[in-house]
Amino acid sequence: RKETEIWRPAEIRMALEDMQAYDPRLRLFVHLAFVCSLRSGEDLGIETKSISFHTKELMITQSVQRIYKTALEEVENTKVIKVFPCQKKDSQSTVVLKEPKTPKSKRRVFLTSPLIEDIRAVIAYNEECKARYRNKYNDYGLLFATDHGNPVTPELMDDWFKKWQKQTSLEITQITPHGLRHS
C-alpha cells in the first residue's frame, strides 16, 4: 500500500496564506482538516449551530456523503439524518447528512483563534450569498455550502482542492484532502 502524502508545517503555513485570497471555504476546509484531524465528510457536515465561539469548541456529530439512491434503501434509517434534494433530475445518487463513520468519530474538538477567524470569514461569505440569492438560497445551516446554499460534497471539495493545487505557484507536495488529516 502506498503511504499517504502529507504536508509539513511550513507547507501548511504557505498553503493557508496562499488560500487567503483564493476561497475562504477551501482555506477553512484545509485549516479544519489539519488542526482538528477531520475526515472530509465530517468537515463538510459541520452545522453553524455546532460551533461555540464562547468555549472555542466544535461538536463533530455528522458527515456529508454522496450515495447511490439504491444504496440509500439499504442504509439503516437511524444512520441517515437528512437526505438533501437532488440538484439533477436524472441523478442516480443523492447527498445525505449521516452519522459519522464510527461511534468514536462523534467528538468535541477545540478551536484555535486563527481557526475561529476563518470560520467567521466563511459565515460572512455565506451571509453575502444569502443576501445575493435571497429566495434562491437553500439554507440548510451548514458551514460549508455552495453559493446557492446546497451542501458541498467531498467530491466537489476534492475538485476545488485539486484545482487550487494546479493553479498555485507554491512548490509544495501534491496531496489529497485525506492527506490533510494525517499532516
C-alpha positions, 0 to 999 in steps of 0.5 A: 500500500502506498503511504499517504502524502502529507504536508509539513508545517511550513507547507501548511503555513504557505498553503493557508496564506496562499488560500487567503485570497483564493476561497475562504471555504477551501482555506477553512476546509484545509485549516479544519482538516489539519488542526482538528484531524477531520475526515472530509465528510465530517468537515463538510457536515459541520452545522453553524449551530455546532460551533461555540465561539464562547468555549472555542469548541466544535461538536463533530456529530455528522458527515456529508456523503454522496450515495447511490439512491439504491444504496440509500434503501439499504442504509439503516434509517437511524444512520441517515439524518437528512437526505438533501434534494437532488440538484439533477433530475436524472441523478442516480445518487443523492447527498445525505447528512449521516452519522459519522463513520464510527461511534468514536468519530462523534467528538468535541474538538477545540478551536484555535483563534486563527481557526475561529477567524476563518470560520467567521470569514466563511459565515460572512461569505455565506451571509453575502450569498444569502443576501445575493440569492435571497429566495434562491438560497437553500439554507440548510445551516451548514458551514460549508455550502455552495453559493446557492446554499446546497451542501458541498460534497467531498467530491466537489471539495476534492475538485476545488482542492485539486484545482487550487493545487494546479493553479498555485505557484507554491512548490509544495507536495501534491496531496489529497484532502485525506492527506490533510488529516494525517499532516 
